[in-house]
Amino acid sequence: MTKLDSSFKAIRQKLHEAGFKLTPQRELTVEVLLEKEKDHLSAEEIYLLVKTKNAGIGLATVYRTLEILTELQIINKLTFQDGIARYDLNMNNDQHQHHHLLCLKCGDIEEVKHDMLYEIEKEIERDYHFKVKDHRLTFHGYCKRCSEDKEQSDD
């Protein structure tokens, strides 16, 4: 069984346990999310990709599916500096979200997988008596490609 198959099976199981059916429209939406796992797609981008697989699917159907998947914590809804909600698979049932690097020039988003804030969370809990459940961190700057382009244009 491939990783894609096992991820699809896990999503189907979560939907079933929550009382939702995996309709053909939901299946296509999940399929696109799994195929584009490394991307941070907006609802409109997901819709356009789903529409190539089934021209009859509506934008509202994709939005409803994304809401259900977000509610079930199968995907995370992220909003970056551009104000557009983007979606990110949460197949590891991460207790915390991973961090992101956002390029201010090209808009590329890269994931930082390791959680560097664990010790800070413990200090906050101890010093402020505040139980941290999650955090989100985005570093804003320039990706390697844009940094190299800028250096070349400065020559």
N, C-alpha and C positions, 0 to 999 in steps of 0.2 A: 504494500500500500504506500503510495507516495505521500509526501507531506501535504500536498494540496488536497488529496482524498481524505486524509485523516482530519485536516482542519475543517473541511466541508462536513464531515460526519459529526464532528464536535459541535459545529454551529447548528446543524439539524437537531441534534440532541438537546441543546440548550433551548431552542425554539419550542420543541415538543414539550419539554419539562415545564415551560412557562405557558403552555396552552395555545401556542401558535402553530399553524401549519406552514410548511415550506411550499408556498404556492409557486407556480412557474415564474411569476414576476419577482418574487423574493429570491428564488433560486438564481435567477440571472443577476440580480443585484449582488448577492453574495459571491457569485462566480467572478464578477468584475472586481470586487474588493480583494478577493484572493489572488487574482491574476496581477493586480496592481498593488500588491501588498507593500512594496517599498515606497510607493507614491503617497502623497497626502492630497487626495482628490476632493474637490468641492462636490456638492450635490449635483450641480449642473454638469460637471465633468463625468460623474458617475452615470447620470442620466444619458448623456450622449453616447457613452460606451455601451450601456445597456440597450439603447435604441438601435445600435448597429446589429444587435443579436435578435431584437424583436421590435420592429418598427411601430407596433401598436401599443407599446407601453407608454403610460403617461408620467409626466414629471411628478404629479401628486402621489402616485403609487411609489415611486422611488423615494420621495421624501418620507412617506409613511413607513416604508421599510427601514430607512435609516434611523428614524425615531425609535422604532421597535428595537433595532440592533443596539442603539445607544442605551436605551432603557435597560436592556439585558446585559449591558457591559461587554458586548461582543466587539463593539467598536467604540472608540473614543471620539468625541466631537471636540475639535480644537479650533480656536480662533486666533489668528496671528495678526500682525500689524495691519494687513490689508483689510481686516474686518470680515473676511469671508470665512465661513465655517468650513473646515476640512475634516476628513474622516480618516481614522487610523485604526487598523485591526488591533485587537487586544486579545490575541489567542493564548497568551501565556497566563491569563488571569492575573496580570501584574497587580500587585498591591499598590504600587506607585507607577505613575506614568514615566516614560523615559523623557529625556530632555531633547531639545531641538536646537539646531544651528540654522539661523535664517539669514540668507544672503540679502543684503539691502539693495544690491544692484540687479541681480537676475531673479530673485525671489525663490531660489532653490532652498529646499528644506532638507536637512540631513538629521538623522537620529543619532543621539548619544545614548548608548544602551546601558551603561553603568550608572548607578545612582550615587552621586557624590555628596548628597546632602543628608545622609543617614545620621551622622554625628551632630549636625546642626539641628535636626529634628529632635534628637534626644535632649539637647541643651534647651530648646524651646519648651519641650514638655516639662523639663525639670525647673527651669527658671520662671516660666510663665504659667505653669499648671494648665497647659493647653495641649489637648490630645490631637496630634497631627494625623489626619486620615489620608491626605494626599497633598501633592504640591506640583506646580508646573513651572518649568524654567525654560526660557528661550534666550539663547545668546544671539545678539544681533551684530552682524559684521559682514565680511566679504569672503566668499568661498575661494578656494585655490585658483580656479579659472579666472574669476573676476579680479583677484589680486594680481595675478600674472598679467592680465590684460591692462590693468592700470599701470603697472610697472613699465610695460612696453610702450604705452602711450606717453609716459613721462620722459622717455629717452629722447 
